[in-house]
Amino acid sequence: MQTVNLPIRTEARTWDVIVVGGGTAGAIAAIAAARAGARTLVVEALGSLGGTGTNAQVTPLMRNVAAGVNLNRGLTDELKRRLCERGDGATDRSGNDNWFNPEGMKYVLERMLVEAGGEVLYHTHFVAPELEGGRVRAVVVHNKDGLVRLEAHTYIDATGDADLAVRAGAPFEAGEAESGLHQAMSLRFMLGGVDGERLCAFLARHGQPQESPRFMHFWMVWGKGSSLEPLFRRGVEEGLLLERDGDYFQGFSVPGQPGVISFNCPRLAAELNDGADAWTLSRAQVDGKEAIDRLLRFLRATFEGCENAFIASYAPMVGVRETRRIVGEYVLTLEDILHCKTFEDAVCRNHYPVDIHTPRGQKLYHERSGDLPYFKPDAFHEIPYRSLIPQGLSNVLVPGRCASATFEAQSAIRVQQNCHSMGEAAGLAAAWCAARGVGVREIDGVELREALRRQGANL
């Protein structure tokens, strides 16, 4: 028996910055780096940018405000504006400007990258780093060309799971400290053929009035006081649903897609808990589609306006909220959040709540109200640049949901707009590293903060 050894081909060109993963943080990081003058390449496993927001269909963006003012600005503002100009974004009567169309976002992010002079290598998977002490000299990737070696001065690990940093030997944590449990995962889907006017009237009669078919949001979670709970209870009794199908249910309208509802559900089986495990992700796709089929039958039979609905799309990516987190130069904690800690080298402000989606039958810490400073309407805490720097590596930055934070703290900072802000900071810092010939620790975080502020960041 003979095993074929694939040769590793070295790409002739080199880059200033390589971003591994073109998702929520990675796409913005690459745009920021390219606009700062860096020769920038994004390595992306799928065929579009945006990750969670596009390929996992997580829409709309979650609001992140203090005293009614958006905390994530800069490139996030531009992204929203360009989506609105295409009809793929919208603002409702309450001033919530976070509604967007995932398909439109795929195009807008790609145009922003290309216009900045950045490059993207789609359908390409990260394999391993090539190390020289604590420095990543190159990364090996795999695509239709086989194994390819790509070299840059500075790397941004935007894989969401810290794949590059961990394989390069950086310390990390995963899951809740005592139990090892991760947050629950979901597989989102889009329902087409919905009569929005009739659905709005139905929801109003059942205690959840809507602004209009353009701006719909309805929900049900067992035991949380949803007016839709009796409908779900009847669905379980009639055999349309399983008990677990009511653990989390949420639907949103989508700008630019009339008659379509995006669902933030189903929550996956409790044993499907580790989004950094390939077998788990595969089983999650199967489990999720089975649950979606149950929800489709239930919605057709129960919700007026959905009688002729159909599955418009299954999200190609599982919705993963949390896996690995690097141990960085600073580890953000729950106490930092609840007591509104600020930092000289801050790159992001946050007021999103501690939001732990718990696997069924498990209890994890979940604090969303109280008398501490963070629960005031004008409160916020900050995320320092040091939380993007993994211990032990000199030329790697890690923005996004796998930045350096405890399990509880990560649940507050993981939402997309914070990932945008962390990505923008990482992209600018990486470009500076390449231009100055220095490592990531030699970038002055205070200087970085001031530059981000000049570019529109709310810092």
Secondary structure, DSSP 8 states (H G I E B T S, - for coil): -------EEEEEEEEEEEEE--SHHHHHHHHHHHHTT--EEEE-SSSSS-GGGTTS---S----EETTEES--THHHHHHHHHHHTTSEE--TT----EE-HHHHHHHHHHHHHHTT-EEE-S-EEEEEEEETTEEEEEEEEETTEEEEEEEEEEEE-SSS-HHHHHTT--EEES-TTT------B--EEEES--HHHHHHHHHHTT---SBTTB-EEEE-TTTT-TTHHHHHHHHHTTSS-GGGGS-EEEEE-TT-TT-EEE---B--TT---TT-HHHHHHHHHHHHHHHHHHHHHHHHHSTT-TT-EEEEE-SS-B----EEE-BSS-B-HHHHHTT---TTEEEEE---------TT--------SSSGGGSTT--EEEEGGGGSBTT-SSEE--STTSSB-HHHHHHH-SHHHHHHHHHHHHHHHHHHHHHT--GGGS-HHHHHHHHHHTT---
